Amino acid sequence: MTDDQIYYDAVDLLKQLIAVPSISRDEKVAADCVEDFARHMMPGQTRRINNNIMVTAPLFDPARPTLLLNSHIDTVKPALNWSRDPFEPSVDELSQKLYGLGSNDAGASLVSLMAAFRAIAPVQRSYNLIFVASAEEEVSGKNGLSAVLPFLPEIKVAIVGEPTAMRPAIAEKGLMVLDGVSTGISGHAARNEGVNALYKAVEAIDRLRKLEIQPVSKTLGQVKISVTQIEAGKQHNVIPDHCSFVVDVRTTDTNSNLETLEIIRREVGDLATLTPRSTRLNPSSIDPAHPIVTRLAMLGLEPFGSPTLSDQALMPWPSVKVGPGDSARSHTADEFIYLNEIREAIEIYTKILHNLDI
């Protein structure tokens, strides 16, 4: 099996995946494609959990540390302004761009990691190797990677494939969505009666706008708090006794989501109650001196902090996010990947996995 053959197989698989709609929570046919490829082309034991595909490399030894390779098979819905069929893989021969929904996010990472797994799995290693193609990443669904976690052995470190131009993201912001409610007492607006819940909400929102949570992350910067929705009142002459608002919180690696939530609640006080929809999407980080990060840095690939969310948020172990493509292309019309980005990614993944000591 040559390096060229591994590359061409990866591109062919990506074309198959583009041609199969795999919107989050509707990934069955795409999972079928990945499972079929894994069973026929990847050494080791293949297992399916919902629409997630897990492959364990041969000669698994519980005494050795385990490295996880992960990327996702699902996509967002195509934007309305595509100039071509988003489910028709097409290559522009001049630019060598492969167009199609999910080509950049994260199909190229997925097939490149699978290719690197094929190259490294048969080689003598000091660590175990597991690959997981996960579903429902775009919606952080509970039938995605979360459903796989109970079936995994103890993981020492993970490589998560997402479009980063092969730069290692050594930290990633987490996410909390908070439902805020301020309560008051209704009354007639003309007589200055009641307690205006909207005014209480506005004061709470102003405190959130000014809040600077300490300490500030060296790689991710400040926690980003944004109020994105608000609703109050039923008619113009009644003081509202209820005001609801929604807060988008992008957390950093200096505090867990629960710790950040407690800081925010203390700041708002009794002006509003804040209820998280979930606290499971935590921030993540990895030691900049980790061997995977240092190997990438030696190749001239500068580490950075990522503001975008991935399946890293569900991982209780250290992980680095790195993959071919550009995050700015994700979720856009006429999404594409350069074919040479796939070839380069396979080469880089294989280099850093070879003789790796984790």
C-alpha atoms as a printed R data frame, in Angstrom:
    type eleno elety resid chain resno       x      y       z
1   ATOM     1    CA   MET     A     1   0.000  0.000   0.000
2   ATOM     2    CA   THR     A     2   1.652  3.232  -1.179
3   ATOM     3    CA   ASP     A     3   1.306  6.747   0.218
4   ATOM     4    CA   ASP     A     4  -0.353  7.757  -3.063
5   ATOM     5    CA   GLN     A     5  -2.909  4.959  -2.748
6   ATOM     6    CA   ILE     A     6  -3.796  6.022   0.802
7   ATOM     7    CA   TYR     A     7  -4.241  9.610  -0.412
8   ATOM     8    CA   TYR     A     8  -6.429  8.656  -3.397
9   ATOM     9    CA   ASP     A     9  -8.568  6.393  -1.204
10  ATOM    10    CA   ALA     A    10  -9.050  9.293   1.225
11  ATOM    11    CA   VAL     A    11 -10.185 11.652  -1.542
12  ATOM    12    CA   ASP     A    12 -12.547  9.009  -2.954
13  ATOM    13    CA   LEU     A    13 -14.101  8.499   0.478
14  ATOM    14    CA   LEU     A    14 -14.565 12.238   0.929
15  ATOM    15    CA   LYS     A    15 -16.342 12.429  -2.419
16  ATOM    16    CA   GLN     A    16 -18.658  9.612  -1.315
17  ATOM    17    CA   LEU     A    17 -19.441 11.436   1.929
18  ATOM    18    CA   ILE     A    18 -20.181 14.716   0.153
19  ATOM    19    CA   ALA     A    19 -22.642 12.889  -2.104
20  ATOM    20    CA   VAL     A    20 -24.517 11.526   0.920
21  ATOM    21    CA   PRO     A    21 -26.495 14.138   2.915
22  ATOM    22    CA   SER     A    22 -25.413 13.837   6.545
23  ATOM    23    CA   ILE     A    23 -27.136 16.677   8.370
24  ATOM    24    CA   SER     A    24 -26.767 16.354  12.143
25  ATOM    25    CA   ARG     A    25 -29.036 13.614  13.580
26  ATOM    26    CA   ASP     A    26 -29.519 12.175  10.085
27  ATOM    27    CA   GLU     A    27 -26.112 10.601   9.480
28  ATOM    28    CA   LYS     A    28 -27.040  6.936   8.997
29  ATOM    29    CA   VAL     A    29 -26.059  6.598   5.325
30  ATOM    30    CA   ALA     A    30 -22.812  8.517   5.837
31  ATOM    31    CA   ALA     A    31 -22.038  6.299   8.840
32  ATOM    32    CA   ASP     A    32 -22.686  3.287   6.602
33  ATOM    33    CA   CYS     A    33 -20.044  4.604   4.162
34  ATOM    34    CA   VAL     A    34 -17.474  5.170   6.900
35  ATOM    35    CA   GLU     A    35 -18.186  1.805   8.497
36  ATOM    36    CA   ASP     A    36 -17.844 -0.025   5.181
37  ATOM    37    CA   PHE     A    37 -14.544  1.749   4.453
38  ATOM    38    CA   ALA     A    38 -13.228  1.011   7.954
39  ATOM    39    CA   ARG     A    39 -14.105 -2.690   7.840
40  ATOM    40    CA   HIS     A    40 -12.448 -3.198   4.442
41  ATOM    41    CA   MET     A    41  -9.526 -0.748   4.519
42  ATOM    42    CA   MET     A    42  -8.471 -0.094   8.133
43  ATOM    43    CA   PRO     A    43  -6.652 -2.702  10.230
44  ATOM    44    CA   GLY     A    44  -8.183 -3.516  13.603
45  ATOM    45    CA   GLN     A    45 -11.592 -4.034  15.156
46  ATOM    46    CA   THR     A    46 -14.503 -1.914  13.941
47  ATOM    47    CA   ARG     A    47 -17.525 -1.216  16.113
48  ATOM    48    CA   ARG     A    48 -20.630  0.892  15.494
49  ATOM    49    CA   ILE     A    49 -22.385  2.807  18.281
50  ATOM    50    CA   ASN     A    50 -25.479  4.601  16.962
51  ATOM    51    CA   ASN     A    51 -24.023  6.467  13.945
52  ATOM    52    CA   ASN     A    52 -20.540  6.630  15.441
53  ATOM    53    CA   ILE     A    53 -17.805  4.376  14.056
54  ATOM    54    CA   MET     A    54 -14.957  3.242  16.336
55  ATOM    55    CA   VAL     A    55 -11.859  1.394  15.116
56  ATOM    56    CA   THR     A    56  -9.288 -0.061  17.517
57  ATOM    57    CA   ALA     A    57  -5.866 -0.751  16.033
58  ATOM    58    CA   PRO     A    58  -4.418 -4.270  16.365
59  ATOM    59    CA   LEU     A    59  -2.382 -5.437  19.390
60  ATOM    60    CA   PHE     A    60  -4.240 -3.374  21.969
61  ATOM    61    CA   ASP     A    61  -2.413 -3.579  25.314
62  ATOM    62    CA   PRO     A    62  -4.174 -2.249  28.441
63  ATOM    63    CA   ALA     A    63  -0.773 -1.517  29.965
64  ATOM    64    CA   ARG     A    64   0.003  1.057  27.283
65  ATOM    65    CA   PRO     A    65  -1.413  4.598  27.037
66  ATOM    66    CA   THR     A    66  -4.105  5.144  24.403
67  ATOM    67    CA   LEU     A    67  -4.260  7.873  21.761
68  ATOM    68    CA   LEU     A    68  -7.639  8.781  20.257
69  ATOM    69    CA   LEU     A    69  -8.094 10.176  16.747
70  ATOM    70    CA   ASN     A    70 -11.471 11.825  16.244
71  ATOM    71    CA   SER     A    71 -13.403 13.834  13.696
72  ATOM    72    CA   HIS     A    72 -17.071 14.073  12.770
73  ATOM    73    CA   ILE     A    73 -19.237 12.916   9.862
74  ATOM    74    CA   ASP     A    74 -22.189 15.284  10.235
75  ATOM    75    CA   THR     A    75 -22.713 18.673   8.598
76  ATOM    76    CA   VAL     A    76 -24.900 21.711   9.048
77  ATOM    77    CA   LYS     A    77 -27.722 22.337   6.594
78  ATOM    78    CA   PRO     A    78 -26.475 23.912   3.349
79  ATOM    79    CA   ALA     A    79 -26.675 27.693   3.133
80  ATOM    80    CA   LEU     A    80 -29.297 29.032   0.710
81  ATOM    81    CA   ASN     A    81 -26.872 30.775  -1.645
82  ATOM    82    CA   TRP     A    82 -24.862 27.832  -2.971
83  ATOM    83    CA   SER     A    83 -24.024 28.344  -6.654
84  ATOM    84    CA   ARG     A    84 -23.679 24.580  -7.192
85  ATOM    85    CA   ASP     A    85 -25.240 21.407  -5.801
86  ATOM    86    CA   PRO     A    86 -23.831 21.072  -2.250
87  ATOM    87    CA   PHE     A    87 -24.181 17.280  -2.488
88  ATOM    88    CA   GLU     A    88 -22.348 16.943  -5.808
89  ATOM    89    CA   PRO     A    89 -18.585 16.584  -5.249
90  ATOM    90    CA   SER     A    90 -16.791 18.515  -7.973
91  ATOM    91    CA   VAL     A    91 -13.139 19.367  -8.514
92  ATOM    92    CA   ASP     A    92 -12.003 22.556 -10.214
93  ATOM    93    CA   GLU     A    93  -9.058 21.278 -12.214
94  ATOM    94    CA   LEU     A    94  -7.294 24.649 -12.306
95  ATOM    95    CA   SER     A    95  -7.436 25.485  -8.584
96  ATOM    96    CA   GLN     A    96  -7.632 21.853  -7.394
97  ATOM    97    CA   LYS     A    97 -10.511 22.749  -5.089
98  ATOM    98    CA   LEU     A    98 -12.922 19.977  -4.124
99  ATOM    99    CA   TYR     A    99 -16.355 21.543  -3.603
100 ATOM   100    CA   GLY     A   100 -19.160 20.078  -1.515
101 ATOM   101    CA   LEU     A   101 -20.977 20.382   1.809
102 ATOM   102    CA   GLY     A   102 -18.741 19.115   4.596
103 ATOM   103    CA   SER     A   103 -15.617 19.048   2.442
104 ATOM   104    CA   ASN     A   104 -13.840 21.514   4.752
105 ATOM   105    CA   ASP     A   105 -15.814 20.954   7.969
106 ATOM   106    CA   ALA     A   106 -14.813 18.347   8.704
107 ATOM   107    CA   GLY     A   107 -14.688 15.788   5.908
108 ATOM   108    CA   ALA     A   108 -11.081 16.510   4.963
109 ATOM   109    CA   SER     A   109  -9.971 16.065   8.585
110 ATOM   110    CA   LEU     A   110 -11.985 12.863   8.883
111 ATOM   111    CA   VAL     A   111 -10.519 11.137   5.837
112 ATOM   112    CA   SER     A   112  -6.996 12.423   6.560
113 ATOM   113    CA   LEU     A   113  -7.073 10.987  10.080
114 ATOM   114    CA   MET     A   114  -8.404  7.699   8.724
115 ATOM   115    CA   ALA     A   115  -5.545  7.648   6.223
116 ATOM   116    CA   ALA     A   116  -2.972  8.304   8.948
117 ATOM   117    CA   PHE     A   117  -4.540  5.520  11.039
118 ATOM   118    CA   ARG     A   118  -4.118  3.121   8.104
119 ATOM   119    CA   ALA     A   119  -0.463  4.080   7.789
120 ATOM   120    CA   ILE     A   120   0.415  3.907  11.487
121 ATOM   121    CA   ALA     A   121  -1.778  1.073  12.836
122 ATOM   122    CA   PRO     A   122   0.424 -1.760  11.485
123 ATOM   123    CA   VAL     A   123   3.633 -0.089  12.756
124 ATOM   124    CA   GLN     A   124   5.198 -0.976  16.097
125 ATOM   125    CA   ARG     A   125   4.082  1.676  18.600
126 ATOM   126    CA   SER     A   126   4.474  2.463  22.289
127 ATOM   127    CA   TYR     A   127   0.792  3.397  22.531
128 ATOM   128    CA   ASN     A   128  -2.642  2.058  21.613
129 ATOM   129    CA   LEU     A   129  -4.488  3.762  18.766
130 ATOM   130    CA   ILE     A   130  -8.250  4.258  18.440
131 ATOM   131    CA   PHE     A   131 -10.140  6.147  15.757
132 ATOM   132    CA   VAL     A   132 -13.699  7.480  16.224
133 ATOM   133    CA   ALA     A   133 -15.843  9.049  13.509
134 ATOM   134    CA   SER     A   134 -18.517 10.805  15.545
135 ATOM   135    CA   ALA     A   135 -22.031 11.950  14.732
136 ATOM   136    CA   GLU     A   136 -24.045 14.966  15.928
137 ATOM   137    CA   GLU     A   137 -20.963 17.143  16.487
138 ATOM   138    CA   GLU     A   138 -22.557 20.222  14.932
139 ATOM   139    CA   VAL     A   139 -25.401 20.103  17.471
140 ATOM   140    CA   SER     A   140 -23.411 18.656  20.406
141 ATOM   141    CA   GLY     A   141 -25.950 15.847  20.424
142 ATOM   142    CA   LYS     A   142 -26.071 13.152  23.082
143 ATOM   143    CA   ASN     A   143 -26.069 10.382  20.452
144 ATOM   144    CA   GLY     A   144 -22.708 11.546  19.130
145 ATOM   145    CA   LEU     A   145 -19.367 11.267  20.902
146 ATOM   146    CA   SER     A   146 -21.102 11.280  24.303
147 ATOM   147    CA   ALA     A   147 -22.616  7.897  23.437
148 ATOM   148    CA   VAL     A   148 -19.159  6.492  22.612
149 ATOM   149    CA   LEU     A   149 -17.426  7.563  25.827
150 ATOM   150    CA   PRO     A   150 -18.603  4.559  27.921
151 ATOM   151    CA   PHE     A   151 -17.097  2.167  25.351
152 ATOM   152    CA   LEU     A   152 -13.645  3.756  25.268
153 ATOM   153    CA   PRO     A   153 -10.695  2.673  27.402
154 ATOM   154    CA   GLU     A   154  -8.820  5.267  29.414
155 ATOM   155    CA   ILE     A   155  -7.575  7.864  26.932
156 ATOM   156    CA   LYS     A   156  -4.258  9.615  27.519
157 ATOM   157    CA   VAL     A   157  -4.626 12.260  24.788
158 ATOM   158    CA   ALA     A   158  -6.699 12.923  21.665
159 ATOM   159    CA   ILE     A   159  -6.211 14.555  18.288
160 ATOM   160    CA   VAL     A   160  -9.433 16.171  17.080
161 ATOM   161    CA   GLY     A   161  -9.706 16.856  13.357
162 ATOM   162    CA   GLU     A   162 -11.187 20.257  12.535
163 ATOM   163    CA   PRO     A   163 -10.157 22.879   9.941
164 ATOM   164    CA   THR     A   164  -7.268 24.818  11.521
165 ATOM   165    CA   ALA     A   165  -4.830 25.015   8.550
166 ATOM   166    CA   MET     A   166  -2.950 22.305  10.493
167 ATOM   167    CA   ARG     A   167  -2.114 24.767  13.261
168 ATOM   168    CA   PRO     A   168  -2.570 23.133  16.675
169 ATOM   169    CA   ALA     A   169  -5.372 24.663  18.727
170 ATOM   170    CA   ILE     A   170  -4.059 24.084  22.257
171 ATOM   171    CA   ALA     A   171  -7.136 25.570  23.927
172 ATOM   172    CA   GLU     A   172 -10.778 25.847  22.956
173 ATOM   173    CA   LYS     A   173 -13.584 27.902  24.412
174 ATOM   174    CA   GLY     A   174 -16.554 26.147  25.969
175 ATOM   175    CA   LEU     A   175 -20.204 27.157  25.764
176 ATOM   176    CA   MET     A   176 -23.076 27.792  28.142
177 ATOM   177    CA   VAL     A   177 -26.467 29.146  27.171
178 ATOM   178    CA   LEU     A   178 -28.257 30.731  30.132
179 ATOM   179    CA   ASP     A   179 -31.966 31.503  30.380
180 ATOM   180    CA   GLY     A   180 -32.376 34.632  32.471
181 ATOM   181    CA   VAL     A   181 -35.606 35.686  34.168
182 ATOM   182    CA   SER     A   182 -36.299 38.915  36.041
183 ATOM   183    CA   THR     A   183 -39.566 39.235  37.970
184 ATOM   184    CA   GLY     A   184 -41.447 42.304  39.160
185 ATOM   185    CA   ILE     A   185 -44.973 43.464  39.982
186 ATOM   186    CA   SER     A   186 -47.386 44.541  37.280
187 ATOM   187    CA   GLY     A   187 -49.139 47.904  37.460
188 ATOM   188    CA   HIS     A   188 -50.630 50.723  35.382
189 ATOM   189    CA   ALA     A   189 -47.926 52.574  33.471
190 ATOM   190    CA   ALA     A   190 -49.705 55.931  33.846
191 ATOM   191    CA   ARG     A   191 -49.711 55.801  37.644
192 ATOM   192    CA   ASN     A   192 -46.114 54.651  38.114
193 ATOM   193    CA   GLU     A   193 -47.280 51.489  39.865
194 ATOM   194    CA   GLY     A   194 -45.571 48.148  40.242
195 ATOM   195    CA   VAL     A   195 -41.984 46.965  39.897
196 ATOM   196    CA   ASN     A   196 -40.720 46.924  36.315
197 ATOM   197    CA   ALA     A   197 -39.140 43.525  35.535
198 ATOM   198    CA   LEU     A   198 -37.694 44.954  32.331
199 ATOM   199    CA   TYR     A   199 -35.694 47.546  34.271
200 ATOM   200    CA   LYS     A   200 -34.329 44.816  36.557
201 ATOM   201    CA   ALA     A   201 -33.340 42.787  33.511
202 ATOM   202    CA   VAL     A   202 -31.637 45.803  31.929
203 ATOM   203    CA   GLU     A   203 -29.578 46.342  35.099
204 ATOM   204    CA   ALA     A   204 -28.647 42.663  35.184
205 ATOM   205    CA   ILE     A   205 -27.662 42.788  31.514
206 ATOM   206    CA   ASP     A   206 -25.548 45.893  32.124
207 ATOM   207    CA   ARG     A   207 -23.676 44.064  34.884
208 ATOM   208    CA   LEU     A   208 -23.052 41.152  32.526
209 ATOM   209    CA   ARG     A   209 -21.852 43.529  29.818
210 ATOM   210    CA   LYS     A   210 -19.253 45.014  32.186
211 ATOM   211    CA   LEU     A   211 -18.201 41.767  33.870
212 ATOM   212    CA   GLU     A   212 -14.577 40.728  33.339
213 ATOM   213    CA   ILE     A   213 -14.002 37.275  34.781
214 ATOM   214    CA   GLN     A   214 -10.563 36.604  36.263
215 ATOM   215    CA   PRO     A   215  -8.084 35.185  35.598
216 ATOM   216    CA   VAL     A   216  -7.867 35.895  31.872
217 ATOM   217    CA   SER     A   217  -6.749 32.926  29.767
218 ATOM   218    CA   LYS     A   218  -3.315 33.296  28.157
219 ATOM   219    CA   THR     A   219  -4.488 31.480  25.016
220 ATOM   220    CA   LEU     A   220  -8.227 32.249  24.834
221 ATOM   221    CA   GLY     A   221  -8.445 35.708  26.348
222 ATOM   222    CA   GLN     A   222 -11.499 36.913  28.228
223 ATOM   223    CA   VAL     A   223 -14.720 34.991  28.790
224 ATOM   224    CA   LYS     A   224 -17.195 36.336  26.213
225 ATOM   225    CA   ILE     A   225 -20.675 37.100  27.596
226 ATOM   226    CA   SER     A   226 -23.335 38.167  25.088
227 ATOM   227    CA   VAL     A   227 -27.036 38.768  25.699
228 ATOM   228    CA   THR     A   228 -28.666 37.723  22.448
229 ATOM   229    CA   GLN     A   229 -32.437 37.691  23.102
230 ATOM   230    CA   ILE     A   230 -34.894 39.545  25.345
231 ATOM   231    CA   GLU     A   231 -38.680 39.538  25.761
232 ATOM   232    CA   ALA     A   232 -41.001 41.441  28.093
233 ATOM   233    CA   GLY     A   233 -44.442 43.011  28.254
234 ATOM   234    CA   LYS     A   234 -47.772 42.358  26.569
235 ATOM   235    CA   GLN     A   235 -49.108 45.892  26.044
236 ATOM   236    CA   HIS     A   236 -47.893 49.462  26.223
237 ATOM   237    CA   ASN     A   237 -49.737 50.604  29.356
238 ATOM   238    CA   VAL     A   238 -48.904 47.714  31.711
239 ATOM   239    CA   ILE     A   239 -45.687 47.538  33.722
240 ATOM   240    CA   PRO     A   240 -44.211 44.095  32.900
241 ATOM   241    CA   ASP     A   241 -43.862 41.684  35.816
242 ATOM   242    CA   HIS     A   242 -41.728 39.235  33.820
243 ATOM   243    CA   CYS     A   243 -38.735 39.692  31.533
244 ATOM   244    CA   SER     A   244 -36.807 36.820  29.981
245 ATOM   245    CA   PHE     A   245 -33.482 37.009  28.211
246 ATOM   246    CA   VAL     A   246 -30.866 34.625  26.806
247 ATOM   247    CA   VAL     A   247 -27.141 34.806  27.516
248 ATOM   248    CA   ASP     A   248 -24.463 33.208  25.318
249 ATOM   249    CA   VAL     A   249 -21.324 32.522  27.393
250 ATOM   250    CA   ARG     A   250 -18.057 31.406  25.785
251 ATOM   251    CA   THR     A   251 -15.969 30.060  28.636
252 ATOM   252    CA   THR     A   252 -12.194 29.671  28.836
253 ATOM   253    CA   ASP     A   253  -9.754 27.178  30.305
254 ATOM   254    CA   THR     A   254  -9.185 29.205  33.477
255 ATOM   255    CA   ASN     A   255 -12.519 28.093  34.987
256 ATOM   256    CA   SER     A   256 -14.929 25.239  34.436
257 ATOM   257    CA   ASN     A   257 -18.427 26.026  33.210
258 ATOM   258    CA   LEU     A   258 -19.828 25.498  36.711
259 ATOM   259    CA   GLU     A   259 -17.243 27.850  38.228
260 ATOM   260    CA   THR     A   260 -17.974 30.487  35.589
261 ATOM   261    CA   LEU     A   261 -21.708 30.125  36.194
262 ATOM   262    CA   GLU     A   262 -21.249 30.768  39.913
263 ATOM   263    CA   ILE     A   263 -19.235 33.946  39.218
264 ATOM   264    CA   ILE     A   264 -21.924 35.235  36.842
265 ATOM   265    CA   ARG     A   265 -24.734 34.462  39.271
266 ATOM   266    CA   ARG     A   266 -22.968 36.331  42.084
267 ATOM   267    CA   GLU     A   267 -22.568 39.372  39.829
268 ATOM   268    CA   VAL     A   268 -26.247 39.455  38.848
269 ATOM   269    CA   GLY     A   269 -27.468 38.836  42.395
270 ATOM   270    CA   ASP     A   270 -31.236 39.005  42.915
271 ATOM   271    CA   LEU     A   271 -31.847 41.006  39.733
272 ATOM   272    CA   ALA     A   272 -32.454 37.790  37.782
273 ATOM   273    CA   THR     A   273 -32.318 34.022  37.988
274 ATOM   274    CA   LEU     A   274 -29.947 32.369  35.523
275 ATOM   275    CA   THR     A   275 -30.563 28.765  34.495
276 ATOM   276    CA   PRO     A   276 -28.095 26.947  32.241
277 ATOM   277    CA   ARG     A   277 -29.510 24.803  29.474
278 ATOM   278    CA   SER     A   278 -26.402 22.667  29.902
279 ATOM   279    CA   THR     A   279 -22.972 22.854  31.510
280 ATOM   280    CA   ARG     A   280 -21.506 19.853  29.644
281 ATOM   281    CA   LEU     A   281 -19.713 21.790  26.874
282 ATOM   282    CA   ASN     A   282 -16.617 22.726  28.846
283 ATOM   283    CA   PRO     A   283 -13.510 24.608  27.692
284 ATOM   284    CA   SER     A   284 -10.409 22.530  27.068
285 ATOM   285    CA   SER     A   285  -6.642 22.940  26.924
286 ATOM   286    CA   ILE     A   286  -3.431 20.961  26.573
287 ATOM   287    CA   ASP     A   287   0.092 21.615  27.815
288 ATOM   288    CA   PRO     A   288   1.966 23.574  25.098
289 ATOM   289    CA   ALA     A   289   4.943 21.300  25.827
290 ATOM   290    CA   HIS     A   290   3.010 18.124  24.955
291 ATOM   291    CA   PRO     A   291   4.926 16.010  22.391
292 ATOM   292    CA   ILE     A   292   2.136 16.335  19.799
293 ATOM   293    CA   VAL     A   293   2.146 20.127  20.081
294 ATOM   294    CA   THR     A   294   5.922 20.403  20.009
295 ATOM   295    CA   ARG     A   295   6.138 18.171  16.917
296 ATOM   296    CA   LEU     A   296   3.665 20.386  15.095
297 ATOM   297    CA   ALA     A   297   5.521 23.489  16.228
298 ATOM   298    CA   MET     A   298   8.764 22.015  14.876
299 ATOM   299    CA   LEU     A   299   7.050 21.839  11.486
300 ATOM   300    CA   GLY     A   300   6.431 25.594  11.686
301 ATOM   301    CA   LEU     A   301   2.771 25.256  12.736
302 ATOM   302    CA   GLU     A   302   2.117 27.840  15.441
303 ATOM   303    CA   PRO     A   303  -0.193 26.935  18.364
304 ATOM   304    CA   PHE     A   304  -3.238 29.133  19.030
305 ATOM   305    CA   GLY     A   305  -6.439 29.350  21.053
306 ATOM   306    CA   SER     A   306  -9.671 28.500  19.229
307 ATOM   307    CA   PRO     A   307 -12.969 30.356  19.762
308 ATOM   308    CA   THR     A   308 -15.019 27.655  18.000
309 ATOM   309    CA   LEU     A   309 -16.583 24.627  19.656
310 ATOM   310    CA   SER     A   310 -15.882 20.979  18.762
311 ATOM   311    CA   ASP     A   311 -16.165 17.511  20.288
312 ATOM   312    CA   GLN     A   312 -13.210 18.524  22.479
313 ATOM   313    CA   ALA     A   313 -15.843 20.022  24.774
314 ATOM   314    CA   LEU     A   314 -17.042 16.499  25.593
315 ATOM   315    CA   MET     A   315 -13.601 15.039  26.291
316 ATOM   316    CA   PRO     A   316 -12.445 14.708  29.918
317 ATOM   317    CA   TRP     A   317  -8.831 14.163  28.789
318 ATOM   318    CA   PRO     A   318  -6.258 16.477  27.116
319 ATOM   319    CA   SER     A   319  -6.732 17.043  23.400
320 ATOM   320    CA   VAL     A   320  -5.364 19.119  20.556
321 ATOM   321    CA   LYS     A   321  -7.489 20.303  17.634
322 ATOM   322    CA   VAL     A   322  -5.722 20.272  14.286
323 ATOM   323    CA   GLY     A   323  -6.800 19.595  10.723
324 ATOM   324    CA   PRO     A   324  -6.716 20.662   7.081
325 ATOM   325    CA   GLY     A   325  -8.774 23.536   5.734
326 ATOM   326    CA   ASP     A   326  -9.806 26.932   7.002
327 ATOM   327    CA   SER     A   327 -12.373 27.556   9.732
328 ATOM   328    CA   ALA     A   328 -13.607 30.610   7.793
329 ATOM   329    CA   ARG     A   329 -14.894 28.294   5.035
330 ATOM   330    CA   SER     A   330 -17.038 26.292   7.461
331 ATOM   331    CA   HIS     A   331 -20.816 26.622   7.157
332 ATOM   332    CA   THR     A   332 -20.486 28.814   4.050
333 ATOM   333    CA   ALA     A   333 -21.932 28.441   0.548
334 ATOM   334    CA   ASP     A   334 -19.636 26.758  -1.990
335 ATOM   335    CA   GLU     A   335 -17.575 25.184   0.788
336 ATOM   336    CA   PHE     A   336 -14.367 23.600  -0.480
337 ATOM   337    CA   ILE     A   337 -11.055 21.993   0.407
338 ATOM   338    CA   TYR     A   338  -7.854 22.129  -1.603
339 ATOM   339    CA   LEU     A   339  -6.775 18.613  -2.550
340 ATOM   340    CA   ASN     A   340  -3.181 19.373  -1.573
341 ATOM   341    CA   GLU     A   341  -4.431 20.242   1.937
342 ATOM   342    CA   ILE     A   342  -5.579 16.641   2.304
343 ATOM   343    CA   ARG     A   343  -2.260 15.231   1.094
344 ATOM   344    CA   GLU     A   344  -0.342 17.566   3.420
345 ATOM   345    CA   ALA     A   345  -2.567 16.667   6.381
346 ATOM   346    CA   ILE     A   346  -2.015 12.936   5.880
347 ATOM   347    CA   GLU     A   347   1.741 13.504   5.787
348 ATOM   348    CA   ILE     A   348   1.728 15.680   8.920
349 ATOM   349    CA   TYR     A   349  -0.577 13.397  10.917
350 ATOM   350    CA   THR     A   350   1.596 10.410  10.003
351 ATOM   351    CA   LYS     A   351   4.810 12.226  10.953
352 ATOM   352    CA   ILE     A   352   3.598 13.221  14.394
353 ATOM   353    CA   LEU     A   353   2.173  9.753  15.130
354 ATOM   354    CA   HIS     A   354   5.349  7.945  14.108
355 ATOM   355    CA   ASN     A   355   7.578  7.086  17.128
356 ATOM   356    CA   LEU     A   356   5.398  9.283  19.333
357 ATOM   357    CA   ASP     A   357   5.879  8.982  23.100
358 ATOM   358    CA   ILE     A   358   2.762 10.040  24.978
